[in-house]
């Protein structure tokens, strides 16, 4: 890697690492909002952080602030959207502009326990999703759970494609740059695209068991949807040519227990390779949010064309050790993450925690990595251990 000179900000360290340049220190950046929400809700936020913005808490602890933002919003043309919480309508719009579809996170209350049902009404049919929020999820700062997926029977495919064919993706470049300015030198804003087609159908449109049933029992409409999502995503990627960001990510939540090696090889690998080729032509790096079990997929991910596996969560959270991924990905993808959140829990001794970190730093050497907590800093994590990592990284010159 080409070395850089002078004291660098956390933002600059991330940028340099993604460019293939050598930063002055390893970048250490992730998300602490779950930890912050948990302790704010419980009244246990340490006194030194009370009254601070989330960005200022990041700055005080010494960990950079990673934040995701969608590169595009979606206008649903010719669609009436009705959301009900516990049966009562609280949102009713025609031709709405949504940040998320079909998951509609932006419409679902996350501060009240109960069910939210969102219906999409079109001239060719109706489809709906259901989210559930439980009291412990509110206390832990968690997002609502998608309980009912959009496609429940074969006729729903026609309605979904009708919605998508008429949808208009609207770039959010201005919002991105405004938020990037607000984050400042402590943060890095990650522009995100819709999940890759298979992961969309798995996690958003059908769900795990219905998708696997469709693959074997009714593959024709499913494969038509996959082709459509692929074409749509390819169009969005080409539109990114006008935008000068250096990094794009798919929030794919890859997990080998659901997307096993055979499915990944058929439905993810060639798609990733094709998307990466488009983005390379624009001078951009591309990553995927890979926070699940990856051990069976290590070799396939090495062939994927991805530059980054973001939110990598090693053992003991998964079966895959840090060393296994580090050895398998010597030529890429680069790891973003690598520190399991479980070692930040009180049940892990201080000695074990520090030994893990020192062992990891010895393995890394000066090879490129963006250090982070896999998947993120949880409510039961000790914030002083996050601060310890930040201080240790500052004293670990490259």
C-alpha positions as CSV (number, residue, x, y, z in Angstrom):
1,X,0.0,0.0,0.0
2,X,1.1,3.6,-0.7
3,X,1.8,5.3,2.7
4,X,0.2,8.6,3.7
5,X,1.8,11.3,5.8
6,X,0.6,13.4,8.8
7,X,-2.0,12.8,11.4
8,X,-5.2,11.5,9.9
9,X,-8.8,11.6,11.0
10,X,-10.9,8.4,11.2
11,X,-12.7,9.4,8.1
12,X,-9.4,9.9,6.2
13,X,-8.2,6.5,7.4
14,X,-11.2,4.7,6.0
15,X,-10.9,6.6,2.7
16,X,-7.2,5.9,2.5
17,X,-7.7,2.2,3.2
18,X,-10.4,1.8,0.6
19,X,-8.1,3.5,-1.9
20,X,-5.3,1.0,-1.2
21,X,-3.2,3.6,0.6
22,X,-1.5,3.0,4.0
23,X,-3.1,5.1,6.8
24,X,-1.2,6.2,9.9
25,X,-3.3,4.0,12.1
26,X,-5.8,1.2,11.5
27,X,-9.3,2.7,11.0
28,X,-11.7,1.7,13.8
29,X,-15.3,2.5,13.0
30,X,-18.7,1.0,13.5
31,X,-22.2,1.6,14.9
32,X,-23.0,2.2,18.6
33,X,-26.6,3.4,18.2
34,X,-28.0,0.1,19.6
35,X,-25.9,0.6,22.7
36,X,-26.8,4.2,22.9
37,X,-30.6,3.6,22.5
38,X,-30.5,0.7,25.1
39,X,-28.9,2.8,27.8
40,X,-30.9,6.0,27.0
41,X,-34.1,4.0,27.2
42,X,-33.1,2.3,30.5
43,X,-31.7,5.5,32.1
44,X,-28.3,3.9,32.4
45,X,-26.4,6.1,29.9
46,X,-23.1,7.1,31.6
47,X,-23.1,10.7,32.9
48,X,-20.3,11.8,30.6
49,X,-22.5,11.1,27.5
50,X,-25.7,12.6,28.7
51,X,-26.9,15.5,26.5
52,X,-24.4,14.5,23.8
53,X,-25.3,13.8,20.2
54,X,-24.5,10.3,18.9
55,X,-21.7,11.7,16.8
56,X,-20.2,13.4,19.9
57,X,-20.4,10.1,21.9
58,X,-18.5,8.4,19.0
59,X,-15.9,11.2,19.2
60,X,-15.6,10.9,23.0
61,X,-15.2,7.1,22.9
62,X,-12.8,7.3,20.0
63,X,-14.6,5.0,17.6
64,X,-15.6,6.3,14.1
65,X,-19.3,6.5,13.3
66,X,-20.4,4.3,10.4
67,X,-23.8,5.2,9.0
68,X,-25.8,3.7,6.1
69,X,-27.8,5.7,3.7
70,X,-29.8,4.6,0.7
71,X,-28.4,5.8,-2.6
72,X,-32.0,5.9,-4.0
73,X,-35.5,6.4,-2.8
74,X,-38.4,4.7,-4.6
75,X,-41.6,6.5,-5.8
76,X,-44.4,3.9,-6.1
77,X,-46.4,5.2,-9.0
78,X,-50.0,4.2,-9.2
79,X,-49.8,2.6,-5.8
80,X,-51.9,3.4,-2.7
81,X,-50.1,2.6,0.5
82,X,-52.0,2.1,3.8
83,X,-50.3,1.4,7.1
84,X,-52.2,0.3,10.2
85,X,-50.8,0.0,13.7
86,X,-52.9,-2.4,15.8
87,X,-55.6,-2.0,13.1
88,X,-55.8,1.8,13.1
89,X,-54.7,3.7,10.0
90,X,-51.8,6.1,10.7
91,X,-50.4,6.4,7.1
92,X,-52.4,6.6,3.8
93,X,-50.7,8.0,0.6
94,X,-50.9,7.6,-3.1
95,X,-47.7,7.5,-5.2
96,X,-45.5,7.8,-2.0
97,X,-41.8,8.2,-2.0
98,X,-40.2,5.5,0.3
99,X,-36.7,5.0,1.4
100,X,-37.2,1.2,1.7
101,X,-39.3,-1.2,-0.3
102,X,-40.8,-3.7,0.4
103,X,-39.6,-3.6,4.0
104,X,-40.9,0.0,4.6
105,X,-38.8,0.5,7.7
106,X,-39.4,4.3,7.4
107,X,-43.2,3.7,8.0
108,X,-43.0,1.3,10.9
109,X,-43.2,2.7,14.5
110,X,-40.2,1.4,16.5
111,X,-41.2,2.9,19.8
112,X,-44.5,1.1,20.4
113,X,-45.1,-2.7,20.9
114,X,-47.5,-4.2,18.5
115,X,-48.2,-5.1,14.9
116,X,-47.9,-2.8,11.9
117,X,-49.6,-3.9,8.7
118,X,-48.8,-2.1,5.4
119,X,-50.9,-2.7,2.3
120,X,-50.0,-1.9,-1.3
121,X,-53.1,-1.4,-3.4
122,X,-52.7,-1.5,-7.2
123,X,-55.1,-2.0,-10.2
124,X,-54.0,-5.6,-10.5
125,X,-54.1,-6.7,-6.9
126,X,-53.1,-6.1,-3.3
127,X,-50.1,-7.2,-1.4
128,X,-49.0,-6.5,2.2
129,X,-46.3,-6.9,4.8
130,X,-46.5,-7.1,8.5
131,X,-43.9,-6.0,11.1
132,X,-43.9,-6.8,14.8
133,X,-42.3,-4.8,17.6
134,X,-41.9,-6.4,21.0
135,X,-41.2,-4.6,24.3
136,X,-37.7,-6.0,24.6
137,X,-36.9,-4.8,21.1
138,X,-37.8,-1.3,22.0
139,X,-35.7,-1.5,25.2
140,X,-32.8,-2.8,23.1
141,X,-33.2,-0.2,20.4
142,X,-33.8,-2.9,17.8
143,X,-35.7,-2.5,14.5
144,X,-39.1,-4.1,14.1
145,X,-39.2,-7.7,12.9
146,X,-40.6,-8.5,9.4
147,X,-43.1,-11.2,10.3
148,X,-45.2,-11.3,7.1
149,X,-43.5,-11.0,3.7
150,X,-44.9,-9.4,0.5
151,X,-45.4,-12.6,-1.6
152,X,-47.7,-15.1,0.0
153,X,-49.1,-16.9,-3.0
154,X,-48.3,-17.2,-6.7
155,X,-50.7,-14.4,-7.9
156,X,-48.7,-11.9,-5.7
157,X,-45.8,-12.1,-8.1
158,X,-47.8,-10.3,-10.8
159,X,-48.7,-7.5,-8.4
160,X,-45.2,-7.1,-7.2
161,X,-43.7,-6.8,-10.7
162,X,-46.5,-4.3,-11.6
163,X,-45.4,-2.1,-8.7
164,X,-41.7,-2.4,-9.5
165,X,-42.2,-1.8,-13.3
166,X,-43.9,1.5,-12.6
167,X,-41.6,2.5,-9.7
168,X,-39.3,5.5,-10.1
169,X,-35.9,5.4,-8.3
170,X,-34.9,8.9,-7.2
171,X,-31.2,9.6,-6.4
172,X,-30.4,10.9,-3.0
173,X,-27.0,12.4,-3.8
174,X,-27.9,15.7,-2.2
175,X,-29.0,14.1,1.0
176,X,-25.9,12.0,1.1
177,X,-23.6,14.9,0.9
178,X,-25.5,16.9,3.5
179,X,-25.3,13.9,5.9
180,X,-21.6,13.4,5.1
181,X,-20.9,17.0,6.0
182,X,-22.9,16.6,9.3
183,X,-20.9,13.5,10.3
184,X,-17.6,15.3,9.7
185,X,-14.2,13.8,10.3
186,X,-15.4,11.2,12.8
187,X,-17.8,9.4,10.4
188,X,-18.0,7.5,7.2
189,X,-21.3,7.4,5.3
190,X,-21.9,4.1,3.4
191,X,-24.2,4.5,0.4
192,X,-26.3,1.4,-0.1
193,X,-28.2,-0.2,-2.9
194,X,-31.1,-2.7,-2.7
195,X,-30.0,-6.2,-1.8
196,X,-28.8,-8.4,-4.5
197,X,-31.8,-10.3,-6.2
198,X,-31.6,-13.6,-4.3
199,X,-31.1,-11.9,-1.0
200,X,-34.1,-9.6,-1.7
201,X,-36.3,-12.6,-2.4
202,X,-35.0,-14.4,0.6
203,X,-35.2,-11.7,3.2
204,X,-37.8,-9.3,1.8
205,X,-40.2,-10.7,-0.8
206,X,-40.8,-14.3,0.4
207,X,-38.9,-15.4,3.5
208,X,-36.7,-18.4,3.9
209,X,-39.1,-21.4,3.8
210,X,-41.4,-20.0,1.1
211,X,-38.4,-19.2,-1.1
212,X,-37.0,-22.7,-0.8
213,X,-40.4,-24.1,-1.6
214,X,-40.7,-21.8,-4.6
215,X,-37.3,-22.9,-5.9
216,X,-38.4,-26.5,-6.1
217,X,-42.2,-26.3,-6.6
218,X,-42.9,-23.1,-8.6
219,X,-39.6,-21.8,-10.0
220,X,-41.0,-20.0,-13.0
221,X,-42.5,-16.9,-11.4
222,X,-39.6,-16.7,-8.9
223,X,-37.0,-16.7,-11.7
224,X,-39.0,-14.1,-13.5
225,X,-38.8,-11.9,-10.4
226,X,-35.1,-12.6,-10.0
227,X,-34.4,-11.5,-13.6
228,X,-36.5,-8.4,-13.2
229,X,-34.6,-7.4,-9.9
230,X,-31.3,-8.1,-11.6
231,X,-32.2,-5.8,-14.6
232,X,-33.4,-3.1,-12.2
233,X,-30.3,-3.3,-10.1
234,X,-28.1,-3.2,-13.1
235,X,-29.8,0.0,-14.3
236,X,-29.2,1.6,-10.9
237,X,-25.6,0.7,-11.0
238,X,-25.1,2.3,-14.4
239,X,-26.8,5.4,-13.0
240,X,-24.2,5.7,-10.3
241,X,-21.6,6.6,-13.0
242,X,-22.7,10.3,-12.4
243,X,-21.9,10.1,-8.7
244,X,-18.3,10.4,-7.4
245,X,-18.5,8.3,-4.3
246,X,-15.7,5.8,-3.9
247,X,-17.6,2.9,-2.2
248,X,-21.0,1.3,-2.6
249,X,-22.5,-1.5,-0.5
250,X,-25.2,-4.2,-0.8
251,X,-26.9,-4.7,2.6
252,X,-27.2,-8.4,1.9
253,X,-26.9,-10.0,5.4
254,X,-25.2,-13.0,3.9
255,X,-25.6,-16.1,6.1
256,X,-24.4,-19.5,4.9
257,X,-27.2,-21.4,6.8
258,X,-29.7,-19.8,4.5
259,X,-27.6,-19.0,1.4
260,X,-25.6,-22.1,1.3
261,X,-22.6,-22.7,-1.0
262,X,-24.7,-24.2,-3.8
263,X,-27.3,-21.4,-3.7
264,X,-24.5,-18.8,-3.4
265,X,-22.7,-20.2,-6.4
266,X,-25.8,-20.1,-8.6
267,X,-27.7,-17.1,-7.4
268,X,-25.1,-14.7,-5.8
269,X,-21.6,-15.3,-7.3
270,X,-22.3,-14.4,-10.9
271,X,-24.4,-11.4,-9.9
272,X,-21.7,-10.0,-7.6
273,X,-19.1,-10.5,-10.3
274,X,-21.3,-8.7,-12.9
275,X,-22.1,-5.8,-10.5
276,X,-18.5,-5.4,-9.5
277,X,-17.4,-5.2,-13.1
278,X,-19.9,-2.3,-13.6
279,X,-18.6,-0.4,-10.5
280,X,-15.0,-1.1,-11.3
281,X,-15.5,0.7,-14.6
282,X,-16.7,3.7,-12.6
283,X,-13.6,3.6,-10.3
284,X,-15.7,2.5,-7.3
285,X,-15.2,-0.1,-4.7
286,X,-18.0,-2.4,-3.8
287,X,-18.8,-4.4,-0.6
288,X,-21.5,-6.5,1.0
289,X,-22.9,-6.5,4.5
290,X,-21.8,-10.0,5.5
291,X,-22.7,-10.3,9.2
292,X,-23.7,-14.0,9.3
293,X,-22.0,-17.4,9.1
294,X,-19.4,-17.3,6.3
295,X,-17.1,-20.3,6.9
296,X,-18.7,-22.4,4.1
297,X,-18.6,-19.4,1.8
298,X,-15.0,-18.2,2.3
299,X,-13.6,-19.5,-1.1
300,X,-16.7,-18.3,-3.0
301,X,-16.5,-14.8,-1.5
302,X,-12.8,-14.7,-2.6
303,X,-14.1,-15.2,-6.2
304,X,-17.0,-12.8,-5.9
305,X,-15.3,-9.6,-7.1
306,X,-16.3,-7.9,-3.8
307,X,-13.7,-5.5,-2.5
308,X,-15.0,-5.5,1.1
309,X,-16.9,-7.9,3.4
310,X,-18.4,-5.4,5.8
311,X,-19.5,-6.3,9.3
312,X,-17.6,-9.6,9.3
313,X,-18.5,-11.3,12.6
314,X,-16.0,-14.1,13.5
315,X,-16.0,-16.7,16.2
316,X,-17.4,-17.0,18.8
317,X,-20.4,-15.3,17.2
318,X,-20.1,-17.7,14.2
319,X,-18.1,-20.8,13.3
320,X,-15.6,-18.9,11.2
321,X,-12.5,-17.7,13.0
322,X,-10.8,-14.5,12.2
323,X,-7.7,-16.4,11.1
324,X,-9.7,-18.6,8.6
325,X,-11.1,-15.6,6.8
326,X,-7.8,-13.7,7.0
327,X,-6.0,-16.6,5.3
328,X,-8.7,-17.2,2.7
329,X,-8.9,-13.6,1.7
330,X,-5.3,-12.7,1.2
331,X,-6.1,-11.3,-2.2
332,X,-9.5,-9.9,-1.1
333,X,-12.1,-9.1,-0.2
334,X,-10.9,-6.9,2.6
335,X,-12.4,-7.3,6.1
336,X,-14.4,-4.5,7.7
337,X,-15.2,-5.7,11.2
338,X,-13.4,-8.7,12.8
339,X,-14.0,-7.9,16.5
340,X,-16.8,-10.1,17.8
341,X,-19.2,-8.1,20.0
342,X,-19.3,-11.0,22.5
343,X,-15.7,-10.1,23.7
344,X,-17.1,-6.7,24.8
345,X,-19.5,-8.4,27.3
346,X,-18.7,-8.6,31.0
347,X,-18.7,-12.4,30.9
348,X,-15.5,-12.2,28.9
349,X,-12.6,-11.5,31.3
350,X,-10.5,-8.4,30.8
351,X,-7.5,-10.7,30.2
352,X,-9.3,-12.7,27.4
353,X,-10.5,-9.5,25.8
354,X,-7.0,-7.9,25.7
355,X,-5.4,-11.2,24.5
356,X,-7.9,-11.4,21.6
357,X,-7.1,-7.9,20.5
358,X,-3.3,-8.3,20.7
359,X,-3.4,-11.6,18.9
360,X,-5.5,-10.0,16.2
361,X,-3.2,-7.0,15.8
362,X,-0.2,-9.4,15.4
363,X,-2.0,-11.3,12.7
364,X,-3.0,-8.2,10.8
365,X,0.5,-6.6,10.6
366,X,0.2,-3.9,8.0
367,X,-2.3,-5.6,5.7
368,X,-5.3,-3.5,4.9
369,X,-8.4,-3.8,7.2
370,X,-11.1,-1.6,8.6
371,X,-11.5,-2.6,12.2
372,X,-15.1,-2.8,13.5
373,X,-17.4,-4.7,15.9
374,X,-19.2,-7.6,14.4
375,X,-22.1,-6.9,13.8
376,X,-22.2,-3.7,15.9
377,X,-21.8,-2.5,19.5
378,X,-24.7,-4.2,21.4
379,X,-26.6,-2.9,24.5
380,X,-24.8,-5.4,26.8
381,X,-21.3,-4.4,25.6
382,X,-18.9,-2.5,27.8
383,X,-18.3,0.9,26.3
384,X,-15.0,1.1,28.1
385,X,-13.7,-1.8,26.1
386,X,-14.6,0.0,22.9
387,X,-12.6,3.0,24.3
388,X,-9.8,0.6,25.1
389,X,-9.7,-0.6,21.5
390,X,-9.7,3.0,20.2
391,X,-6.8,3.9,22.4
392,X,-4.9,0.8,21.5
393,X,-5.3,1.5,17.8
394,X,-4.1,5.1,18.3
395,X,-0.9,3.7,19.9
396,X,-0.4,1.1,17.2
397,X,1.4,3.1,14.5
398,X,1.6,1.5,11.0
